[in-house]
Amino acid sequence: MNRPTEPPVRDALRRIQEAVGPKGWTDAPDAMEPYLVEQRGLYHGRAQMVVRPESTAQVAAVVKICAEAGIPVVPQGGNTGLAGGGVPSARGDAIVLSLGRMNRIRALDPLNDTITVEAGVVLQRIQEAAAEADRLFPLSLGAEGSCMIGGNLSTNAGGTGVLRYGNARALVLGLEVVLPDGRIWDGLRGLRKDNTGYDLKQLFIGAEGTLGVITAAVLRLFPRPRDVVTAMVAVRDVHAAVELLSLLRGGTGESVTGFELMTRMGMESAARHIEGVADPFDKAYGYYVLIECTSAHGPGPLRGAVEGVLEDALTEGLVLDAVFADSRARARQLWYIREVLPEAQKFEGGSIKHDVAVPVSRVADFIADANAAVEAAMPGVRPFAFGHVGDGNIHYNLSQPPGMDKDAFLAEWQRLNRVVHDVVVRKYKGSISAEHGIGLVRRTDLGHYKSEVELDLMRKVKAALDPKGLMNPGKIL
Ligand SMILES: Cc1cc2nc3c(=O)[nH]c(=O)nc-3n(C[C@H](O)[C@H](O)[C@H](O)COP(=O)(O)OP(=O)(O)OC[C@H]3O[C@@H](n4cnc5c(N)ncnc54)[C@H](O)[C@@H]3O)c2cc1C
């Protein structure tokens, strides 16, 4: 591979600059800086240049030049990914390919319930465009004001609507991709049925930029909900939460869109440390679930159905108490409690994080086993679990034992990760990364837990599509 200073590389960089024009690149250190750091400061890379093409043809031209000159390409969207996948390595030989200028909504077809967007469109703009057409684009997550759809698809993002609508993978009908050799694959089809061989688009979704650059997508739209019922429910324990989910789905059909678990520690922390949060109950309970149900019908019947299920669950002893949101503002307040949990946890000292998934039916057993395992590994450590229990996805975070030195606790990050991931994978056949991907953060663990067969298949796919290994090198594999 050419080194940065070699003439062929310099010539290639000059040709890239010509291909994208003066607005399409920078190598000024100050202007490049935001593209080089992971937002939690975990990784800080270097690059020859940040390139910002404005069309698929420009992306293709840039990638082709890079392929010929042996220059690594690191695609980047909003740089909100928390796995270190979007930042270049410290070698400094790569270019960052930012998709931010490819931000056009190409088409919206209400009768086909689809929207066609370029990779750099910010997620919130897609939601707004769908709403203007009286439709819903259901992907929703904390970073939606700055993350971009190309990044969402490349990480197969999850968020709060997965229970009902699936993750990003389930929301895509077609893709346009620039391949590592610079060819364009036009798979922008808006079809709900297409059994013509391998489903290639799924290869690129969740590939974290290691197989090509997503430049556009056809996304599915849904009817816009007319009624939303939000309630905070105190449950007997985690088993009861999972049973309640099943009852709720049975009693209200497909209406359950959110089902988020939190513990007493989470509720207490949020109420104590975060302004604007108050415990909605007069009594303390061990576990809570935030429920959101939506319906395309007008207000009325849904609330009755949810109340009916909760009353039955109260009689059975699964539910101990419940508070309904009687206004949008109150619903916002209830969601706010859930949303501030990561922030609230910071007040409890050092935090070691896990983003794991197990089958929904095993969530309670998993939490009990993981609690026992971490207590054995570090007496006094405080599990701070919360998350999308309806998807089996738990942010199984750990807060330091009271009085322990924060740095000493954080030095145990890898060891405690192994303890928790051993339970997840070995006992529950679960996933060590439910939402955020592998990037750099979980690369070692991926190698540790995936079977040789699975790793071999992944390496062969990578080698088939990117034989020179120039697409986001060092990420995932
Ligand atoms: C406050 C907050 C809340 C969050 N909540 C959630 C959540 O609930 N669920 C969830 O899943 N994530 C969540 N995230 C993580 C993050 O927002 C998602 O991973 C998001 O999908 C990343 O999009 P991005 O545009 O920022 O991608 P980036 O961070 O720029 O990139 C992510 C990865 O995708 C690759 N990539 C980016 N664009 C392309 C492209 N066009 N083609 C090929 N590869 C590309 C990059 O190389 C990198 O590997 C959250 C993050 C924050 C900061």
The ligand as an SDF file (V2000), in Angstrom:
LIG
                    3D

 53 58  0  0  0  0  0  0  0  0999 V2000
  -27.7030   10.4240   22.7010 C   0  0  0  0  0  0  0  0  0  0  0  0
  -27.5600    9.2240   21.8140 C   0  0  0  0  0  0  0  0  0  0  0  0
  -28.5700    8.2760   21.8010 C   0  0  0  0  0  0  0  0  0  0  0  0
  -28.4470    7.1460   20.9920 C   0  0  0  0  0  0  0  0  0  0  0  0
  -29.4590    6.2310   21.0030 N   0  0  0  0  0  0  0  0  0  0  0  0
  -29.3640    5.1440   20.2120 C   0  0  0  0  0  0  0  0  0  0  0  0
  -30.4170    4.1790   20.1910 C   0  0  0  0  0  0  0  0  0  0  0  0
  -31.3880    4.2680   20.9300 O   0  0  0  0  0  0  0  0  0  0  0  0
  -30.2970    3.1430   19.3410 N   0  0  0  0  0  0  0  0  0  0  0  0
  -29.2070    2.9990   18.5100 C   0  0  0  0  0  0  0  0  0  0  0  0
  -29.1640    2.0350   17.7430 O   0  0  0  0  0  0  0  0  0  0  0  0
  -28.1960    3.8960   18.5280 N   0  0  0  0  0  0  0  0  0  0  0  0
  -28.2480    4.9500   19.3400 C   0  0  0  0  0  0  0  0  0  0  0  0
  -27.2190    5.8560   19.3590 N   0  0  0  0  0  0  0  0  0  0  0  0
  -26.0110    5.6430   18.5260 C   0  0  0  0  0  0  0  0  0  0  0  0
  -26.0360    6.3620   17.1580 C   0  0  0  0  0  0  0  0  0  0  0  0
  -26.8480    7.4890   17.1750 O   0  0  0  0  0  0  0  0  0  0  0  0
  -26.4810    5.4030   16.0730 C   0  0  0  0  0  0  0  0  0  0  0  0
  -25.5310    4.3590   15.9580 O   0  0  0  0  0  0  0  0  0  0  0  0
  -26.6530    6.0640   14.6990 C   0  0  0  0  0  0  0  0  0  0  0  0
  -27.2930    5.1300   13.8550 O   0  0  0  0  0  0  0  0  0  0  0  0
  -25.3470    6.4940   14.0520 C   0  0  0  0  0  0  0  0  0  0  0  0
  -25.6230    7.3440   12.9450 O   0  0  0  0  0  0  0  0  0  0  0  0
  -24.5260    8.4090   12.4530 P   0  0  0  0  0  0  0  0  0  0  0  0
  -25.0460    9.0700   11.2420 O   0  0  0  0  0  0  0  0  0  0  0  0
  -24.1320    9.2970   13.5710 O   0  0  0  0  0  0  0  0  0  0  0  0
  -23.3390    7.4140   12.0570 O   0  0  0  0  0  0  0  0  0  0  0  0
  -21.7720    7.5810   12.3290 P   0  0  0  0  0  0  0  0  0  0  0  0
  -21.4970    7.6170   13.7900 O   0  0  0  0  0  0  0  0  0  0  0  0
  -21.2270    8.6790   11.5230 O   0  0  0  0  0  0  0  0  0  0  0  0
  -21.2530    6.1940   11.7340 O   0  0  0  0  0  0  0  0  0  0  0  0
  -21.5790    4.9840   12.3210 C   0  0  0  0  0  0  0  0  0  0  0  0
  -20.9720    3.8310   11.4890 C   0  0  0  0  0  0  0  0  0  0  0  0
  -21.5930    3.7640   10.2120 O   0  0  0  0  0  0  0  0  0  0  0  0
  -20.6410    3.9990    9.1710 C   0  0  0  0  0  0  0  0  0  0  0  0
  -21.3170    4.8530    8.1710 N   0  0  0  0  0  0  0  0  0  0  0  0
  -21.8900    6.0540    8.3740 C   0  0  0  0  0  0  0  0  0  0  0  0
  -22.4870    6.4800    7.2580 N   0  0  0  0  0  0  0  0  0  0  0  0
  -22.2780    5.5250    6.3160 C   0  0  0  0  0  0  0  0  0  0  0  0
  -22.6470    5.3830    4.9570 C   0  0  0  0  0  0  0  0  0  0  0  0
  -23.3710    6.3080    4.3260 N   0  0  0  0  0  0  0  0  0  0  0  0
  -22.2670    4.2610    4.2980 N   0  0  0  0  0  0  0  0  0  0  0  0
  -21.5250    3.3100    4.9080 C   0  0  0  0  0  0  0  0  0  0  0  0
  -21.1520    3.4010    6.1980 N   0  0  0  0  0  0  0  0  0  0  0  0
  -21.5290    4.5040    6.8910 C   0  0  0  0  0  0  0  0  0  0  0  0
  -19.4360    4.6290    9.8390 C   0  0  0  0  0  0  0  0  0  0  0  0
  -18.2380    4.3180    9.1550 O   0  0  0  0  0  0  0  0  0  0  0  0
  -19.4890    3.9910   11.2190 C   0  0  0  0  0  0  0  0  0  0  0  0
  -18.8880    2.7260   11.1910 O   0  0  0  0  0  0  0  0  0  0  0  0
  -27.2980    6.9790   20.1830 C   0  0  0  0  0  0  0  0  0  0  0  0
  -26.2840    7.9390   20.1970 C   0  0  0  0  0  0  0  0  0  0  0  0
  -26.3980    9.0530   21.0160 C   0  0  0  0  0  0  0  0  0  0  0  0
  -25.2950   10.0620   20.9980 C   0  0  0  0  0  0  0  0  0  0  0  0
  1  2  1  0
  2  3  1  0
  2 52  2  0
  3  4  2  0
  4  5  1  0
  4 50  1  0
  5  6  2  0
  6  7  1  0
  6 13  1  0
  7  8  2  0
  7  9  1  0
  9 10  1  0
 10 11  2  0
 10 12  1  0
 12 13  2  0
 13 14  1  0
 14 15  1  0
 14 50  1  0
 15 16  1  0
 16 17  1  0
 16 18  1  0
 18 19  1  0
 18 20  1  0
 20 21  1  0
 20 22  1  0
 22 23  1  0
 23 24  1  0
 24 25  2  0
 24 26  1  0
 24 27  1  0
 27 28  1  0
 28 29  2  0
 28 30  1  0
 28 31  1  0
 31 32  1  0
 32 33  1  0
 33 34  1  0
 33 48  1  0
 34 35  1  0
 35 36  1  0
 35 46  1  0
 36 37  1  0
 36 45  1  0
 37 38  2  0
 38 39  1  0
 39 40  1  0
 39 45  2  0
 40 41  1  0
 40 42  2  0
 42 43  1  0
 43 44  2  0
 44 45  1  0
 46 47  1  0
 46 48  1  0
 48 49  1  0
 50 51  2  0
 51 52  1  0
 52 53  1  0
M  END
$$$$
